[in-house]
């Protein structure tokens, strides 16, 4: 089971935009970390409500895909979070394990 469902994520992101984009206020109100909130906001801005969907299937990635992601990160000076958004990877921790 996931820690946060899509409805909760949407509620938090909506609150953030309705309260002058106050990261601190939103994090205090909903007891989420700034890193988590920043990621949800980025997901929402990149993919809309679909970006906040909870993924229930464990994905496996081919070695070629992993290599492509790592090369893209290095060549474009991207963060793991940015690569997650670009490649549809649910968690930046997966990318960290590949490095």
N, C-alpha and C positions, 0 to 999 in steps of 0.2 A: 504494500500500500504506500502511496506517495504521501509526503508530508503536507503538501498544499495542493488543493484541487483547483481546477480552472476557474470556478466561480470565485474562489477566494482571491486568486491572482488578479482577476479582472476587477474585483472590488478594490484591491489595493492600488492598482494602476489608475483606476478612475479617480480615487481619492487624491492621488498624487497630482493629477492634472487639474482637479477641481480646487486644489489648495495651493495655487501659484507654484507648482512644481517644487514643493518643499520636501526634499529628501529626508531630512532629519525628523520633521513632523510625521511624515508617513511611516517611517521606520519605528518611531516611538509608539504611534497609535496602533500599529498592527504587529509589533514585536517581530520584525524581520530585519535581517542585516542589510546594510547599504549595498553590499556586493550583490545580494540576491535581488533587491529592488532594481538596481541598475540593469541587471541582466533581464528581468521581466520587462522593463521599459524598452530595452533594446529589442527584445523578441517582439513586443507589441508593435513597435515602430517599423520593424522589418516585415512582419507577416500579419499584422492585425490580430484579431482575436484568435486565429489559428495558432499563432505563435505561443499562446499561453496554454495550449492543449496539453494534457498529461499523456505522455506516451507510455503505453502499458506493455509494449513488446520489447524484449531485449534484442537489440540489433547487433549483428556481427559484421565486421568490416574486413574486406580483403586486404592482404598486404599491399596491393597496388593502390587501393584507395587511401590507406594510411600514409603511404609514401607520398601520394599526391597532396594530401592535406598538409603534411609536414613541409614539403617543398614550397607550397603556396604560402604558408606561414613565414618561412624564412625569406623567400624572394620578395614578398610584399610587406615584410615587417609587420605582420598582423599579430594580434593577441589570440590566445586560445579561444576566448569568448567570441571574438569576431569570426574566427573560423567556424565555430559552432553554428553561428547564424548563417554563414554562407553555405555550409555543407549540410545543414540539417542534423547536426549531432546534438543530442540532448544534453550532454554534460561535458564541460571542459576538462574534467578529470580524466576522461578517456584519452583525450589528446595528450595530456601530461604524461600518461603511461607510455605513449608511443615514442616520446622524445628521449 
